[in-house]
Structure formats: C-alpha cells, structure tokens
Amino acid sequence: MEDAEHTRTADGGTEFHADRIADVTEADFVAVTQETFVGHAIEQFRDFEPVSDETTVYYLYVTDNSGRLVGVMSLRELLNAPEDDVIEAHMHTDLVTIDADADPEYAADEVAERDFPALPVIDDDGVLVGVLRTEDMIEVAEEEATEDIMKSAGFSFTDVETARSSAILESSIPKILKLRLPWLIVALAGGLMAGGVIEAYEDTLEAVVALAFFVPVIMDMGGNVGTQASTIFVRGLALGHIDDRNAMRHFAREGLIGLLIGLIIGTIGAGAAYVWQINEPYATELAMVVFAGLVSVCVVASVVGYVIPWIMNKLGFDPAAASDPLITTVKDVTALLIYFGLAAVLLAELL
C-alpha cells in the first residue's frame, strides 16, 4: 500500500488510502470514566454532537483515568440502568478491540466475523484512540480488493488517462495539432451543417423574426448540458466507475436527467418567450416552440454527451479531445431541425 491518507469529502463521504487501521478510525465517540454515574453519562450522550450523521453513537466507551479502555455499554443498556448507579456496575469488560497499527485487510477480516456496528481502536498502551465503523471497513476492503486485482493485471484505472494527458501536454506542437485539429474540423463541418439548416428554414425566419431571438438560447443550452454530461462521463470512465456492465444504466439515467433539466429550463424559456412577445398574435405558439426545442435539445445533449465519449473510448480515441466537437455537431443540427421543424408546423398560418 502507499502512504496513508484519510480525507473527508464535501458531501460527508470518505475516501480511504490507508496502510494501518488508525488512518480510517473515527475520532467522534462518547467515552466516560468508570466512576461516572449513569445519569451523567446519559447527559453526555444528549450533549454529543457528531461531526457526521454517519458517526456511530450506539455505544458508550468506558476508560480509566489514564484513558485506557476498560469497558463498553450499548446505548440501550445505558438508558435502562438506574441513573444513580456508576457505569462500572453495568459495563461489559469482555472487550473486542482492534489495534491502531493493524493492517486494514486484517481488521476487515476481524470486523467481518463480529456482529457489531462499530469496534473500539486502541494503541499499544490500551488507550482508546477511536472507533471503527463497519461501513468504513467495507469501503476499505473494497478498495484493497480493487487495488490488488488491478495490480495483478498490471495496470490501474489512471494509466490510460495518464498516458493521454502526457500526450496532450508534453508532445511536440505538430503531434498536438494532429490529436486536436481533426475533431475541430468536424466541429467546423457541424457548424456549416447547422447553417444549412437555418438556410433551409429561411422563409420561416422571415415570417416570424422572433424565432431568431431564441436560436442562441437553444444552441448554448445544448452545449452546456452536453459539456456537463461528457465531463461527468469521461471522469467516471477514467476512475473506473463506468464500464461495460453498467454503461446502459448510466445512459438511461442521463437521458432521464436530461429530460428533467429540459422540462425545467424549457418552462422558464417558454415563459420568457411568451412575456417577451405577449403583444404578438403568435406568442403562445412561439412559447410552445421554445419549450419543445429546449426540452429536446437537453435530452439529446445529455444522451450524446454520454454515448459519444463511450464510442470514442471503444474505438481507441481520446474521449476528452474527440467528444465535445462531435457532441456540438450532433446537438446543434438536431436542435435546429427540431426547433425550426416545430416552428414550421405550429406557426404554419403565418408563413
């Protein structure tokens, strides 16, 4: 294993990279000395404010005056004990502990054999240094197993992305141009195709000039949604979170997310279009066109933002370099066809 590291993420989760069990130990617990009265211990539990909602508070840990662990009580046992009794009279002294310097894989095996949601961690002197939650050890065990499997195969999830990053950042200028320029030419071709779509609906634009006001909105929103989706997908692919087994589930989920985003954004855009052109006889129809255009472009951009990087990766191309130009081309042409096609139908009486 590499050097130990234990960090808490912004959403309250944890990432583990440990070579000893102390590095994945929670320091958030309730402990009292053995002479403490039950009533006072209950008050300490009431005042306890865990750092994380995931912190285990089901046990009261009992120490001597030197901080050495001497007993443990469950919260249920504590609440059922007479408040004027001392903790020592009710605590369990047959302890199951884990050494702070224990190897994570060994500790995971120990936790697997016990039916406890948490186990106390002690140092060489028996001093209580933290609490190990079963959930933490499951994550550690999964990381250990994944690392062992990848090492035995001779590569890691980051190897391919590291090589691609080096190729982009450190290669000669001609090679960088060779990697990036073809996809930008694809984007240029897509832009020309989008221009062709607009030209094909020139009569529609002349009849309802207000349609042109919302073309940038339709195209920019598709670009933003598609970029978000492709960035999330490429990162998930690089980290090994997305693979052949779960790709279709992620595609379907992203399509649903795109639909929900489209419904929200489309409603806002349609409302703005209606208010903007409220004095025009076609205000309602225009709002409907804007709504349908935004919904469709968000769905298309979300799906192709996932599918295109996946296809590029399968074909051996760098998804980071190839995805955005292709996504831009597909969503621009598709969005304009849908937008002007709907406009031609709904605003037919004005043409």
Rosetta blueprint (number, residue, H / E / L):
1 M L
2 E L
3 D L
4 A L
5 E E
6 H E
7 T E
8 R E
9 T L
10 A L
11 D L
12 G L
13 G L
14 T E
15 E E
16 F E
17 H E
18 A L
19 D L
20 R L
21 I H
22 A H
23 D H
24 V H
25 T L
26 E E
27 A L
28 D L
29 F L
30 V L
31 A E
32 V E
33 T E
34 Q L
35 E L
36 T L
37 F E
38 V H
39 G H
40 H H
41 A H
42 I H
43 E H
44 Q H
45 F H
46 R H
47 D H
48 F L
49 E L
50 P L
51 V L
52 S L
53 D L
54 E L
55 T L
56 T L
57 V L
58 Y L
59 Y E
60 L E
61 Y E
62 V E
63 T E
64 D L
65 N L
66 S L
67 G L
68 R E
69 L E
70 V E
71 G E
72 V E
73 M E
74 S E
75 L H
76 R H
77 E H
78 L H
79 L H
80 N H
81 A L
82 P L
83 E L
84 D L
85 D L
86 V E
87 I H
88 E H
89 A H
90 H L
91 M L
92 H E
93 T L
94 D L
95 L L
96 V L
97 T L
98 I E
99 D E
100 A L
101 D L
102 A L
103 D L
104 P H
105 E H
106 Y H
107 A H
108 A H
109 D H
110 E H
111 V H
112 A H
113 E L
114 R L
115 D L
116 F L
117 P L
118 A E
119 L E
120 P E
121 V E
122 I E
123 D L
124 D L
125 D L
126 G L
127 V E
128 L E
129 V E
130 G E
131 V E
132 L E
133 R E
134 T H
135 E H
136 D H
137 M H
138 I H
139 E H
140 V H
141 A H
142 E H
143 E H
144 E H
145 A H
146 T H
147 E H
148 D H
149 I H
150 M H
151 K H
152 S H
153 A H
154 G L
155 F L
156 S L
157 F H
158 T H
159 D H
160 V H
161 E H
162 T H
163 A H
164 R H
165 S H
166 S H
167 A H
168 I H
169 L H
170 E H
171 S L
172 S L
173 I H
174 P H
175 K H
176 I H
177 L H
178 K H
179 L H
180 R H
181 L H
182 P H
183 W H
184 L H
185 I H
186 V H
187 A H
188 L H
189 A H
190 G H
191 G H
192 L H
193 M H
194 A H
195 G H
196 G H
197 V H
198 I H
199 E H
200 A H
201 Y L
202 E H
203 D H
204 T H
205 L H
206 E H
207 A H
208 V L
209 V H
210 A H
211 L H
212 A H
213 F H
214 F H
215 V H
216 P H
217 V H
218 I H
219 M H
220 D H
221 M H
222 G H
223 G H
224 N H
225 V H
226 G H
227 T H
228 Q H
229 A H
230 S H
231 T H
232 I H
233 F H
234 V H
235 R H
236 G H
237 L H
238 A H
239 L L
240 G L
241 H L
242 I L
243 D L
244 D L
245 R L
246 N L
247 A H
248 M H
249 R H
250 H H
251 F H
252 A H
253 R H
254 E H
255 G H
256 L H
257 I H
258 G H
259 L H
260 L H
261 I H
262 G H
263 L H
264 I H
265 I H
266 G H
267 T H
268 I H
269 G H
270 A H
271 G H
272 A H
273 A H
274 Y H
275 V H
276 W H
277 Q L
278 I L
279 N L
280 E L
281 P L
282 Y L
283 A H
284 T H
285 E H
286 L H
287 A H
288 M H
289 V H
290 V H
291 F H
292 A H
293 G H
294 L H
295 V H
296 S H
297 V H
298 C H
299 V H
300 V H
301 A H
302 S H
303 V H
304 V H
305 G H
306 Y H
307 V H
308 I H
309 P H
310 W H
311 I H
312 M H
313 N H
314 K H
315 L L
316 G L
317 F L
318 D L
319 P H
320 A H
321 A H
322 A H
323 S H
324 D H
325 P H
326 L H
327 I H
328 T H
329 T H
330 V H
331 K H
332 D H
333 V H
334 T H
335 A H
336 L H
337 L H
338 I H
339 Y H
340 F H
341 G H
342 L H
343 A H
344 A H
345 V H
346 L H
347 L L
348 A H
349 E H
350 L H
351 L L
